[in-house]
Amino acid sequence: MDKIPDLLINLTAEIALKIDGDGGGGLLGGENGYGENYENDVFKMSRYCWCETDDCKLCNGTEPNFIFKPTGATVSWYKYIGRGMEYTGKLPKDWYEQCYKSLWPDDSCWMKIVEGESPDEHHILELCFNLNGKAIISVPISDSTVENIRYWNLDAIISDIESWNNDRYSAKLEEYKNKYPALEKWIAERAIKRHKEQIEWHNNWLKEIEDE
């Protein structure tokens, strides 16, 4: 039981990477300490809910925060993982491995930014074009890239990398892009989502001004 909270936090980080979530970072729960909302054939995870309405299954305790479907085992927590943990049923020894594999089939792709360990170290961008093919590239990126990359498509990302790293990674990036198209689609969908969120924010802001 002692390892379950840490493994749930690790699983939250993997879910956040897959769905472009934030892991629910917070002061008390820490990075990835609040869970993510995600479900597949093997498990379901739900963040702690703050709505406090009587008909909310999470708030009234009807639904747990984590369900391992093969055995029906459940885990619940209060606000963040590790606090007020309650368990029902049995989690097998390899429950985490089963969840991980269900998240990342062999043809999976993802993109993430790894922060430098000190202010003098560059951020590292990891592009996984295909997990099975081990088509993964890690490149240093500038601070300005970190600020803007969530709004770019893959061509813009590659162009920025080429200009900043003197074309060192160009050939391999283009090779992987052509061979494994899934990442390009994933990044485009991610960028579209971010732009739509910005449009909504600006529209709301304009409405507030117009209503004054």
PyMOL commands that set and color helices and strands:
alter all, ss='L'
color gray80, all
select helices_A, chain A and resi 4-19+95-103+143-151+154-164+170-179+182-211
alter helices_A, ss='H'
color red, helices_A
select strands_A, chain A and resi 38-39+43-45+66-68+73-76+86-88+110-114+123-130+135-141
alter strands_A, ss='S'
color yellow, strands_A
deselect
rebuild
show_as cartoon
